[in-house]
């Protein structure tokens, strides 16, 4: 069963990478896979982070992007161009790091 899952993941990686390198639309996009499905998003996380920064008037060094898809075929990798990033693997890690960050922010005031 584990080999079957690994084979499916590797196949999805190959499909996502082929899309990324072969498809050349006139706009930014990203391709990735999650749970055995390949996705193509119009835009990418870097554009989303930049839009957030513009709306809230923050600088890249004041912005933290938390994500779980950091491999070459992940959808979070582009965010590294726009903000400090934190790689997590599950929701409990997100909660832990956000609580740690909030604790540090409170101490600094």
DSSP file (Angstrom, degrees, kcal/mol; ACC not computed):
  #  RESIDUE AA STRUCTURE BP1 BP2  ACC     N-H-->O    O-->H-N    N-H-->O    O-->H-N    TCO  KAPPA ALPHA  PHI   PSI    X-CA   Y-CA   Z-CA
    1    1 A X     >        0   0    0      0, 0.0     4,-2.2     0, 0.0     5,-0.2   0.000 360.0 360.0 360.0 -43.8    0.0    0.0    0.0
    2    2 A X  H  >  +     0   0    0      1,-0.2     4,-2.6     2,-0.2     5,-0.2   0.895 360.0  49.8 -64.2 -40.1    2.8    2.4    0.9
    3    3 A X  H  > S+     0   0    0      2,-0.2     4,-2.5     1,-0.2    -1,-0.2   0.884 109.3  52.4 -64.7 -37.5    4.6    1.7   -2.4
    4    4 A X  H  > S+     0   0    0      2,-0.2     4,-2.0     1,-0.2    -2,-0.2   0.921 111.3  46.2 -62.4 -44.5    1.4    2.3   -4.3
    5    5 A X  H  X S+     0   0    0     -4,-2.2     4,-2.5     2,-0.2    -2,-0.2   0.916 112.5  50.5 -64.3 -44.4    1.0    5.7   -2.6
    6    6 A X  H  X S+     0   0    0     -4,-2.6     4,-2.6     1,-0.2    -2,-0.2   0.902 110.1  50.1 -62.1 -41.7    4.6    6.6   -3.3
    7    7 A X  H  X S+     0   0    0     -4,-2.5     4,-2.2     2,-0.2    -1,-0.2   0.894 110.6  49.6 -62.8 -40.1    4.2    5.6   -6.9
    8    8 A X  H  X S+     0   0    0     -4,-2.0     4,-2.4     2,-0.2    -2,-0.2   0.910 111.3  49.4 -65.0 -41.8    1.1    7.8   -7.2
    9    9 A X  H  X S+     0   0    0     -4,-2.5     4,-2.6     2,-0.2    -2,-0.2   0.916 110.8  49.4 -63.7 -43.1    2.9   10.7   -5.6
   10   10 A X  H  X S+     0   0    0     -4,-2.6     4,-2.3     2,-0.2    -1,-0.2   0.894 110.8  50.3 -64.0 -39.2    5.8   10.4   -7.9
   11   11 A X  H  X S+     0   0    0     -4,-2.2     4,-2.3     2,-0.2    -1,-0.2   0.912 111.0  48.7 -63.8 -42.2    3.4   10.2  -10.9
   12   12 A X  H  X S+     0   0    0     -4,-2.4     4,-2.8     2,-0.2    -2,-0.2   0.891 109.1  53.7 -65.1 -39.1    1.7   13.4   -9.7
   13   13 A X  H  X S+     0   0    0     -4,-2.6     4,-2.7     1,-0.2     5,-0.2   0.940 109.5  48.5 -57.1 -47.5    5.1   15.1   -9.2
   14   14 A X  H  X S+     0   0    0     -4,-2.3     4,-2.5     1,-0.2    -2,-0.2   0.906 112.5  47.2 -61.9 -42.9    5.9   14.3  -12.8
   15   15 A X  H  X S+     0   0    0     -4,-2.3     4,-2.4     2,-0.2    -1,-0.2   0.937 113.2  48.2 -64.7 -46.3    2.6   15.6  -14.1
   16   16 A X  H  X S+     0   0    0     -4,-2.8     4,-2.3     1,-0.2    -2,-0.2   0.899 113.9  47.2 -62.1 -41.1    2.9   18.8  -12.1
   17   17 A X  H  X S+     0   0    0     -4,-2.7     4,-2.3    -5,-0.2     5,-0.2   0.903 110.2  52.2 -68.0 -40.3    6.5   19.4  -13.2
   18   18 A X  H  X S+     0   0    0     -4,-2.5     4,-2.4    -5,-0.2     5,-0.4   0.923 110.8  47.8 -61.3 -43.6    5.6   18.7  -16.9
   19   19 A X  H  X S+     0   0    0     -4,-2.4     4,-2.1     1,-0.2    -1,-0.2   0.942 111.6  51.2 -60.3 -46.8    2.8   21.2  -16.7
   20   20 A X  H  < S+     0   0    0     -4,-2.3    -2,-0.2     1,-0.2    -1,-0.2   0.873 120.3  33.1 -59.8 -39.5    5.1   23.8  -15.0
   21   21 A X  H  < S+     0   0    0     -4,-2.3    -1,-0.2    -5,-0.1    -2,-0.2   0.682 124.9  39.6 -94.8 -18.8    7.8   23.4  -17.7
   22   22 A X  H  < S+     0   0    0     -4,-2.4     2,-0.4    -5,-0.2    -3,-0.2   0.787  98.2  75.1-101.2 -32.6    5.7   22.7  -20.8
   23   23 A X     <  -     0   0    0     -4,-2.1     2,-0.3    -5,-0.4    -1,-0.0  -0.705  55.6-176.8 -86.4 129.0    2.7   25.0  -20.5
   24   24 A X        +     0   0    0     -2,-0.4    -1,-0.1     2,-0.0    -4,-0.1  -0.591   9.6 170.6-127.1  70.1    3.6   28.7  -21.2
   25   25 A X        -     0   0    0     -2,-0.3     4,-0.1     2,-0.2    -2,-0.0  -0.327  47.1-109.5 -75.0 164.9    0.5   30.9  -20.6
   26   26 A X  S    S+     0   0    0      2,-0.1     2,-0.3    -2,-0.0    -1,-0.1   0.144  97.7  58.3 -82.2  22.8    0.8   34.7  -20.7
   27   27 A X  S    S-     0   0    0     16,-0.0    -2,-0.2     0, 0.0     2,-0.2  -0.948  94.2 -89.5-144.0 162.4    0.2   34.8  -16.9
   28   28 A X        +     0   0    0     -2,-0.3    15,-3.1    14,-0.1     2,-0.3  -0.499  52.7 157.0 -74.5 143.9    1.8   33.5  -13.7
   29   29 A X  E     -A   42   0A   0     13,-0.3     2,-0.3    -2,-0.2    13,-0.2  -0.955  27.0-145.0-153.4 168.3    0.5   30.1  -12.5
   30   30 A X  E     -A   41   0A   0     11,-2.0    11,-2.9    -2,-0.3     2,-0.4  -0.993   4.9-155.7-139.1 150.0    1.6   27.2  -10.4
   31   31 A X  E     +A   40   0A   0     -2,-0.3     2,-0.3     9,-0.2     9,-0.2  -0.973  27.8 144.5-123.5 140.9    1.0   23.5  -10.7
   32   32 A X  E     -A   39   0A   0      7,-2.2     7,-3.8    -2,-0.4     2,-0.4  -0.933  35.3-120.8-158.9 175.2    1.2   21.1   -7.7
   33   33 A X  E     +A   38   0A   0     40,-0.5     2,-0.3    -2,-0.3     5,-0.2  -0.968  19.9 177.6-132.8 153.2   -0.4   18.0   -6.3
   34   34 A X  E >  S-A   37   0A   0      3,-2.4     3,-1.4    -2,-0.4    -2,-0.0  -0.956  71.3  -5.8-152.0 129.5   -2.2   17.2   -3.1
   35   35 A X  T 3  S-     0   0    0     -2,-0.3     3,-0.1     1,-0.3   -26,-0.0   0.857 130.3 -50.5  53.6  40.8   -3.8   14.0   -2.0
   36   36 A X  T 3  S+     0   0    0      1,-0.2     2,-0.4   -31,-0.1    -1,-0.3   0.611 116.3 108.0  78.3  11.6   -3.3   12.3   -5.4
   37   37 A X  E <   -A   34   0A   0     -3,-1.4    -3,-2.4     2,-0.0     2,-0.4  -0.963  62.1-136.2-122.3 141.3   -4.7   15.1   -7.5
   38   38 A X  E     -A   33   0A   0     -2,-0.4     2,-0.3    -5,-0.2    -5,-0.3  -0.817  24.2-167.4 -96.9 134.3   -2.8   17.6   -9.7
   39   39 A X  E     -A   32   0A   0     -7,-3.8    -7,-2.2    -2,-0.4     2,-0.4  -0.892  14.9-160.0-121.5 149.0   -3.9   21.2   -9.4
   40   40 A X  E     -A   31   0A   0     -2,-0.3     2,-0.4    -9,-0.2    -9,-0.2  -0.986  13.4-164.7-127.1 120.4   -3.2   24.3  -11.5
   41   41 A X  E     -A   30   0A   0    -11,-2.9   -11,-2.0    -2,-0.4     2,-0.5  -0.871  21.1-128.4-104.6 135.6   -3.7   27.7   -9.9
   42   42 A X  E    S+A   29   0A   0     -2,-0.4   -13,-0.3   -13,-0.2     2,-0.2  -0.723  87.5   6.0 -76.4 128.5   -3.9   30.9  -11.8
   43   43 A X  S    S-     0   0    0    -15,-3.1     2,-0.3    -2,-0.5   -13,-0.2  -0.465  88.2-114.6  89.0-170.3   -1.4   33.2  -10.1
   44   44 A X     >  -     0   0    0     -2,-0.2     4,-1.7   -15,-0.1     3,-0.3  -0.947  27.7 -91.1-156.0 175.4    0.9   31.9   -7.3
   45   45 A X  H  > S+     0   0    0     30,-0.6     4,-2.7    -2,-0.3     5,-0.2   0.805 120.1  61.2 -66.3 -28.8    1.5   32.4   -3.6
   46   46 A X  H  > S+     0   0    0      2,-0.2     4,-2.5     1,-0.2    -1,-0.2   0.929 105.5  47.1 -62.7 -43.9    4.1   35.2   -4.3
   47   47 A X  H  > S+     0   0    0     -3,-0.3     4,-2.2     2,-0.2    -2,-0.2   0.896 112.6  50.2 -63.0 -40.0    1.4   37.3   -6.0
   48   48 A X  H  X S+     0   0    0     -4,-1.7     4,-2.1     2,-0.2    -2,-0.2   0.905 110.9  48.0 -64.8 -42.3   -1.0   36.6   -3.1
   49   49 A X  H  X S+     0   0    0     -4,-2.7     4,-2.5     2,-0.2    -2,-0.2   0.919 111.6  50.5 -65.0 -43.0    1.6   37.6   -0.5
   50   50 A X  H  X S+     0   0    0     -4,-2.5     4,-2.4     1,-0.2    -2,-0.2   0.891 109.3  51.1 -62.2 -39.7    2.4   40.8   -2.5
   51   51 A X  H  X S+     0   0    0     -4,-2.2     4,-2.5     2,-0.2    -1,-0.2   0.909 110.4  49.8 -63.5 -41.4   -1.3   41.7   -2.7
   52   52 A X  H  X S+     0   0    0     -4,-2.1     4,-2.6     2,-0.2    -2,-0.2   0.928 110.6  50.2 -59.6 -46.6   -1.6   41.2    1.1
   53   53 A X  H  X>S+     0   0    0     -4,-2.5     5,-1.9     1,-0.2     4,-0.6   0.891 111.8  47.4 -62.4 -40.9    1.5   43.4    1.6
   54   54 A X  H ><5S+     0   0    0     -4,-2.4     3,-0.6     3,-0.2    -1,-0.2   0.936 113.1  48.1 -65.5 -46.2    0.0   46.2   -0.6
   55   55 A X  H 3<5S+     0   0    0     -4,-2.5    -2,-0.2     1,-0.2    -1,-0.2   0.905 122.8  32.7 -62.1 -42.4   -3.4   46.1    1.1
   56   56 A X  H 3<5S-     0   0    0     -4,-2.6    -1,-0.2    -5,-0.2    -2,-0.2   0.318 106.4-123.7-100.3   8.0   -2.0   46.1    4.6
   57   57 A X  T <<5 +     0   0    0     -4,-0.6     2,-0.3    -3,-0.6    -3,-0.2   0.912  58.8 147.4  51.2  52.2    1.0   48.3    3.8
   58   58 A X      < -     0   0    0     -5,-1.9     2,-0.2    -6,-0.1    -1,-0.2  -0.823  43.8-126.2-114.1 156.5    3.6   45.9    5.1
   59   59 A X    >   -     0   0    0     -2,-0.3     3,-1.8     1,-0.1     4,-0.2  -0.578  29.8-107.1 -94.6 160.8    7.1   45.1    3.9
   60   60 A X  G >  S+     0   0    0      1,-0.3     3,-1.5    -2,-0.2    24,-0.9   0.886 121.4  55.0 -55.2 -39.3    8.4   41.7    3.0
   61   61 A X  G 3  S+     0   0    0      1,-0.3    -1,-0.3    22,-0.1    22,-0.1   0.580 106.8  52.2 -73.4  -6.8   10.5   41.6    6.2
   62   62 A X  G <  S+     0   0    0     -3,-1.8     2,-0.4     2,-0.0    -1,-0.3   0.312  98.4  83.4-103.8   5.3    7.3   42.2    8.2
   63   63 A X    <   -     0   0    0     -3,-1.5    21,-1.6    -4,-0.2     2,-0.5  -0.903  56.8-164.7-117.3 137.2    5.4   39.4    6.6
   64   64 A X  E     -b   84   0B   0     -2,-0.4     2,-0.5    19,-0.2    21,-0.2  -0.983   3.1-164.0-121.7 123.0    5.4   35.7    7.4
   65   65 A X  E     -b   85   0B   0     19,-2.8    21,-2.5    -2,-0.5     2,-0.5  -0.924   5.8-162.5-104.4 126.0    4.0   33.1    5.1
   66   66 A X  E     +b   86   0B   0     -2,-0.5     2,-0.3    19,-0.2    21,-0.2  -0.933  23.7 154.0-108.7 126.7    3.3   29.7    6.6
   67   67 A X  E     -b   87   0B   0     19,-2.4    21,-2.7    -2,-0.5     3,-0.1  -0.946  42.0-152.3-149.3 168.7    3.0   26.8    4.2
   68   68 A X  S    S+     0   0    0     -2,-0.3     2,-0.5    19,-0.2     3,-0.2   0.320  79.8  77.0-125.1   5.2    3.3   23.0    3.7
   69   69 A X        +     0   0    0      1,-0.1     7,-2.1     5,-0.0     8,-0.8  -0.661  47.6 139.7-119.5  74.8    4.0   22.6    0.0
   70   70 A X        +     0   0    0     -2,-0.5    -1,-0.1     6,-0.2    17,-0.0   0.504  34.5 106.3-100.0  -5.4    7.7   23.6   -0.3
   71   71 A X  S >  S-     0   0    0     -3,-0.2     3,-2.7     1,-0.1     6,-0.3  -0.192  92.1 -94.7 -66.7 168.9    9.0   21.0   -2.8
   72   72 A X  T 3  S+     0   0    0      1,-0.3    -1,-0.1     5,-0.1    -3,-0.0   0.822 130.7  45.3 -55.5 -31.7    9.7   22.1   -6.3
   73   73 A X  T 3  S+     0   0    0    -43,-0.1   -40,-0.5     4,-0.0    -1,-0.3   0.224  94.1 110.4 -97.1  15.1    6.2   21.0   -7.3
   74   74 A X    <   -     0   0    0     -3,-2.7     4,-0.2   -42,-0.2   -43,-0.2  -0.448  69.7-133.2 -85.0 163.1    4.6   22.6   -4.2
   75   75 A X  S    S+     0   0    0      1,-0.2   -30,-0.6   -42,-0.1    -5,-0.1   0.463  99.1  59.6 -94.9  -1.6    2.4   25.7   -4.3
   76   76 A X  S >  S+     0   0    0     -7,-2.1     3,-1.5    -5,-0.2     4,-0.4   0.616  77.8  87.5 -97.7 -15.0    4.1   27.6   -1.5
   77   77 A X  G >  S+     0   0    0     -8,-0.8     3,-1.4    -6,-0.3     4,-0.2   0.830  81.8  59.6 -58.7 -36.3    7.6   27.8   -3.0
   78   78 A X  G >  S+     0   0    0      1,-0.3     3,-1.8    -4,-0.2    -1,-0.3   0.768  89.4  73.1 -65.2 -24.6    6.9   31.1   -4.8
   79   79 A X  G X> S+     0   0    0     -3,-1.5     3,-2.0     1,-0.3     4,-1.5   0.765  79.2  75.0 -62.0 -24.3    6.1   32.8   -1.5
   80   80 A X  G <4 S+     0   0    0     -3,-1.4    -1,-0.3    -4,-0.4    -2,-0.2   0.758  88.2  60.7 -59.9 -23.5    9.8   32.8   -0.7
   81   81 A X  G <4 S+     0   0    0     -3,-1.8    -1,-0.3    -4,-0.2    -2,-0.2   0.657 114.9  32.0 -76.1 -14.9   10.3   35.6   -3.2
   82   82 A X  T <4 S+     0   0    0     -3,-2.0     2,-0.3    -4,-0.3    -2,-0.2   0.564 121.1   5.9-120.9 -13.3    7.9   37.9   -1.3
   83   83 A X  S  < S-     0   0    0     -4,-1.5    -1,-0.2   -22,-0.1     2,-0.2  -0.983  80.6 -76.3-162.2 165.7    8.2   37.2    2.4
   84   84 A X  E     -b   64   0B   0    -21,-1.6   -19,-2.8   -24,-0.9     2,-0.3  -0.542  56.9-151.9 -65.4 141.7    9.9   35.3    5.2
   85   85 A X  E     -b   65   0B   0    -21,-0.2     2,-0.4    -2,-0.2   -19,-0.2  -0.903  18.6-160.1-127.1 152.4    8.5   31.8    5.1
   86   86 A X  E     -b   66   0B   0    -21,-2.5   -19,-2.4    -2,-0.3     2,-0.6  -0.997  14.7-145.1-130.4 125.4    8.0   28.9    7.6
   87   87 A X  E     +b   67   0B   0     -2,-0.4     2,-0.3   -21,-0.2   -19,-0.2  -0.814  24.8 173.1 -95.1 121.4    7.6   25.3    6.4
   88   88 A X        -     0   0    0    -21,-2.7     3,-0.1    -2,-0.6    -2,-0.0  -0.804  26.3-158.4-120.1 164.7    5.2   23.2    8.5
   89   89 A X  S    S+     0   0    0      1,-0.3     2,-0.3    -2,-0.3   -21,-0.1   0.520  74.3  16.6-120.0 -10.8    3.9   19.7    7.9
   90   90 A X  S >> S-     0   0    0      1,-0.1     4,-1.3     0, 0.0     3,-1.2  -0.990  78.6-102.9-157.9 159.9    0.6   19.7    9.9
   91   91 A X  H 3> S+     0   0    0     -2,-0.3     4,-2.3     1,-0.3     5,-0.2   0.807 114.6  63.2 -56.2 -34.2   -1.9   22.1   11.5
   92   92 A X  H 3> S+     0   0    0      1,-0.2     4,-2.3     2,-0.2    -1,-0.3   0.862 101.8  52.2 -61.3 -34.3   -0.5   21.5   15.1
   93   93 A X  H <> S+     0   0    0     -3,-1.2     4,-2.7     2,-0.2     5,-0.3   0.900 106.7  52.6 -67.8 -39.9    2.8   23.0   13.9
   94   94 A X  H  X S+     0   0    0     -4,-1.3     4,-2.5     1,-0.2     5,-0.2   0.948 111.1  47.1 -58.3 -48.4    1.0   26.1   12.6
   95   95 A X  H  X S+     0   0    0     -4,-2.3     4,-2.4     1,-0.2    -2,-0.2   0.920 112.1  50.4 -59.4 -45.8   -0.7   26.6   16.0
   96   96 A X  H  X S+     0   0    0     -4,-2.3     4,-2.2     1,-0.2    -2,-0.2   0.940 113.7  43.5 -59.4 -50.0    2.6   26.1   17.9
   97   97 A X  H  X S+     0   0    0     -4,-2.7     4,-2.5     1,-0.2    -1,-0.2   0.859 112.8  51.7 -69.9 -35.0    4.5   28.6   15.8
   98   98 A X  H  X S+     0   0    0     -4,-2.5     4,-2.8    -5,-0.3    -1,-0.2   0.913 110.7  48.5 -66.2 -41.1    1.8   31.2   15.8
   99   99 A X  H  X S+     0   0    0     -4,-2.4     4,-2.2    -5,-0.2    -2,-0.2   0.906 112.5  49.2 -63.2 -40.8    1.5   30.9   19.6
  100  100 A X  H  X S+     0   0    0     -4,-2.2     4,-2.0    -5,-0.2    -2,-0.2   0.917 112.4  47.8 -63.0 -44.6    5.3   31.3   19.9
  101  101 A X  H  X S+     0   0    0     -4,-2.5     4,-2.4     2,-0.2    -2,-0.2   0.925 111.8  49.1 -62.9 -46.4    5.2   34.3   17.6
  102  102 A X  H  X S+     0   0    0     -4,-2.8     4,-2.4     1,-0.2    -1,-0.2   0.877 109.1  53.5 -62.8 -37.4    2.4   36.0   19.5
  103  103 A X  H  X S+     0   0    0     -4,-2.2     4,-2.0     2,-0.2    -1,-0.2   0.917 110.5  46.9 -62.1 -43.7    4.1   35.4   22.8
  104  104 A X  H  X S+     0   0    0     -4,-2.0     4,-1.7     2,-0.2    -2,-0.2   0.886 110.5  52.4 -66.1 -38.5    7.3   37.1   21.4
  105  105 A X  H  X S+     0   0    0     -4,-2.4     4,-0.6     1,-0.2    -2,-0.2   0.926 109.6  49.2 -63.2 -43.8    5.2   40.0   20.0
  106  106 A X  H >< S+     0   0    0     -4,-2.4     3,-0.9     1,-0.2    -1,-0.2   0.897 110.4  51.0 -61.4 -40.9    3.6   40.5   23.5
  107  107 A X  H 3< S+     0   0    0     -4,-2.0    -1,-0.2     1,-0.2    -2,-0.2   0.823 105.1  56.9 -65.9 -31.6    7.0   40.5   25.2
  108  108 A X  H 3<        0   0    0     -4,-1.7    -1,-0.2     1,-0.2    -2,-0.2   0.619 360.0 360.0 -78.3 -11.4    8.4   43.1   22.8
  109  109 A X    <<        0   0    0     -3,-0.9    -1,-0.2    -4,-0.6    -2,-0.2   0.452 360.0 360.0 -87.6 360.0    5.7   45.7   23.6
